[in-house]
Amino acid sequence: MRKLTHTEIAQKRTKPEEILRAERIPVTVLVDNVRSLYNVGSMFRTSDGAMITKLILTGFTPHPPRKEIEKTALGSTKSVPWEYEKNPLASIGVLKEQGYRICSLELTDSSISYDSVQPSDFPLCLVIGNEITGISREILSQSDMAIEIPMFGIKQSLNVAVAYGIAVFELARIWQRHHTPRRD
């Protein structure tokens, strides 16, 4: 076994000029009131890796252009379609009209395991909430479902960007397992 070179890795990736036309998973992510610029940058980078449809930043979530976001995003603010909307409920309303199911990543009395999402649940809007307080009651009341990541240690939660990465890559796996890629 040998480690691949940067050139070998780049040959396997979507080219920058093709990225905005590339097929994406039918997951839009709504990030509400996340305070850390570094978490937001990390979410951009993870969103690029998972090839989500769009990232919607809401509430007081910081948004580009910010050097602190770019530090962890590493250029992915240019490869991930994104928008800022102050009111998360306005974005949720639009997504529901477009046929999206609203799925909050939150511990609730009816959460299901993050790996229990079904192909019929797509297109999906994954909601990510504040690092301390999580997802607001108003957003939860508009959610069709909630998913959680099982915790086996003494802590009840993960860093928001880490939890997002785990959840979105599981959603990508579920989608890709049951989806035939389009042929252009």
N, C-alpha and C positions, 0 to 999 in steps of 0.2 A: 504494500500500500504506500502511496505517496500523495502528498498534498497537491491539489491542483494549483496552477499558477493563476494570477489575476487574468491573464489573457485567455486561458482555457475556460475559466468561469464565465468571462464576458461573452464568449462564443455561444454559450448555452442560454443566455438571457435575451429577453425582448429588447430590441434596439430602441434607443430614445425616440427616433423618428416614427416608430411604430406603436409606441406605448399608448397613446390616446385612442388608437383604433383597435387595440387588442381586446380580445374577449375577456370579460370580467365576470366574477361571480355575482349573482343577483342579491348582493348584500350592501345596503347603505348603512353607514354607521353615524349615529348622532351622539356627539360628545357634549354633555351638559355640565357646565360649571366646574370643569377640571381646572385647577389653579396653576399647576406647574407647567411652565414652558417646556421643560425637558420631557415631561410625560407626553405633552402634545407632539413634540418632535418625534418621540419614539413611536407614537401612534401613527404618524405619517409614514414612517419607515416600515412599520408592520403592515399598514394598509397597502403600500406598494408591493410588498412581498406576497400578500394574500390576493392582490388584484381585486379589491372591492370596487363597487360601482362608484361610490362617492362618500366623502367624509363631510359631515355637517357639524360645524362648531357652533355651539349656542351658549346663551347666558354670558357669564364672565370668562368663559374659556378664551385664553389668548389665541391670536391667529397671526399668520404671516402678514407682512414681513417682520420677523424678529430674529436677531442673531442667535438667541438662546434656543429657539425652535430649530433653526437650521443646524445648530451644533449636533443635535441628535437625529434630525431628519435626513441629513446628508444628501440634500438635493431632491428628496422625494416630494417636497411641496410642489414641484413642477410636474411630477409624474402621476400624482393622485388628484383626480378631480375633487375640488372642495369648494365650500361656500361658508359664509358666516351669516347666521340669523340669530338675532337677539332672543327671540321667543321660540323655545323648543316646541311648544304646542302648535304653533303655526306650521312648522316643518312636519310635525307628526300628522297634522290634518291633511296636508298635501300628499304625503306618502300613503296614507290610508286611501285617499281618493285614487291613487295610482295602483292600488291592490296590494300594497305591502302589509305584512303582518308586523306588528310592533313587538319586539322581544327585548325585555330589559335584563341586563346581566346584574342580578340582585338576589339577595336572600329574602324570600317571601314565604308566606304560609302555603303557597302553591307552586313554588319553583320546581322545575324538573332538572335533571342532570344535563349539563351542556352537551353531552353526546347523545341525547335522546331526541334532538330536533329531527324532524322528518323532511324528506324532499318536498312534500306537499306544503310545507311551511314557507317555502320561497315563493316570491321575493320577500326578503326579510329586512327589517330595519333593526339593527342591534344598537341598543341604547346603553351608553356608558355614563356613569355619574361621578359626582364629586369624590375626591380621595377620602374624605372623612365621613360625610353625610350620605353618600350614595345617591340614589335616584329619588327625586322628589315624589311626594304623594300624588301630585297633579299628573306627572308623567306616568307613574304606575297605574293610575286610574284609566289612562288611555292605552295601556299595554294589553296585547292579546295573550301574552305569555311571559314568563320569567324563567331564566336559566341560571344555574349556579354551578360552580366548580367545587367538587368535593374537597374538603380540607381534612387532612389526617393528623396534623400536629396540634399544638396548643393554640395557634392563631386561627382567627375566624375568616381572614381575608388575605389577599395578595395585593401588591402594588397595582394600581389601576392599569398601568400600561402593560404589566406582565399578565394580568387577568385578561385584558383585551386580546393580547397575542394568543393566549391559549384558546380562548373562545372563538376568535375569528378563524384561526387555522383549523379548528374542528369543524366549523361551519363550511369552510372551503372543502375539507375532506368529504363531508357528507354530500355536498353539492356535486363535486367531481365524481364521486363514486356512482352517482345515479344520472349523470348528464353526459350526453354525447356532444363533444365539441363541434362547433359549426365549422364548416369548410369554406374558406373564402376563395 
